[in-house]
């Protein structure tokens, strides 16, 4: 297992996504138990956002992490684009900190680009970093041109992540965005890494070639997809699950080492992009 370096921290490469977590009160106990089980088995990165359930996900995370040393976790939250102005960002951040019951975030991301100029948002994020309320900042759902713009700013060098939809069916970033990120040592945080909730996820589980590779490694196809996603040592995958067995299976995927033959077979089944493809979203 290879840890990933993000914001001067070495973290486990499989994290925990919280989209829709906390929305259904009948699932709350299972969701908390699943997150706690993950933490007890090495999970560090927990990704949430003010948008998720209008704060309910952050509140659930706060309850789930109560028994554990805060410094061992890597908490990420995200600000909505309409709240990413100099005046409003600090308010959104304080509200997220209050819901998470913590006095700092390990990372704070712009959820996606809106009407507020990127420079204003980046400067606001940098101000909060200097205050210590966030230890690092980054972006989410920014394609090559937008990320280049961020990097052109004086404080752009402090951009510490880009969170993007990335899975075997959504490889478009490999054409030019991922190379740009590697050039600037910006780690990738991959959401929807197994595309479990959509049609492509179902297709993966029925793909004979993937099934054969998974069988050779004595894993399931979803574990194979996660192992593929983090194969470069510069990617953190954040699958979402409220099922304890699935959480453990996700973490175990970090131990899988795919051979060059495995990767070549996967590339034949799901080729790398040969031209620019619009950024996949949600």
C-alpha positions, 0 to 999 in steps of 0.5 A: 500500500502506497500512501499519498502525499497531500498538503505535506501529509501522508494519508491512506489512499482510500477515503470516505465520501459523504454525498447523501450521508445523513439525509435519511435518519433511518440510516444514520446509525449504520452510516456512523458505524460504517465511518467509524469502522473505516477510521478504526481500519486506517481511513483518514480522509473524510470528504464532505461539503456545506452543500451535502444535505445543507450541512447534515453530512457535516453534522454526521461526520462530527458525531462519527469522529468524536471518539478519535484523535482529530490530528490523525484524520484529514477532514475536507469540506467545500464551499459553494461557488455563490459563497466563495466571495471574500465576505461570504467564504469566511462565514461559510467556513465558520459554519462548516467548522461549527457543524463539524465541531472542529477548529480547523479543516485539513483542506477547504475546496471551492466546490466548482467555479461560479460567477465570483472571480477565481482570484477573489476566491483563491485570495479568500482561501489563502487568507483563511489558511494564514489564519490557521482555520484551514491547513490547506486549500484546493479546488474541485471540478476545475478543468485544465483552463480553469486550473491554469488560471488558478496557478497563474495567480501569485498564491496559486502555488498553494493549490493543494488538490483538485477533486474531480470525477474520475473512474474507468469510464471517465478517463478524460482528465488523462489527456491534459488535466492530469498531466498538468496536475502532476507537473505541479504536484497537485494530488487528485481526489477522485469522486465516483471512483467506481461509478457504483450508482450509475449505468457504467458501474453496472456495466463494469461488474458485467465486463468479462475482462475485468471479472477475470482480472479481479478473480486472479487477484481474489477481489471483486470488480469494485475493489479492482476499480479502486485499485486502478484509480489509485494506481499512480500513488498520487490519487486519493479515491473517496467512495461512499458507502454506509455498509460496513462490509463495503467500507472494509472491502474498499480499504482492502483495495489499497493493498492490490497491486495491478501488473503491467499486463493487468493495466494493458488489458484494462486500457484495451477495454477502456482506452485512454483518451486521444483527444480533449474531452469535457470534464465529467461532472457528477 
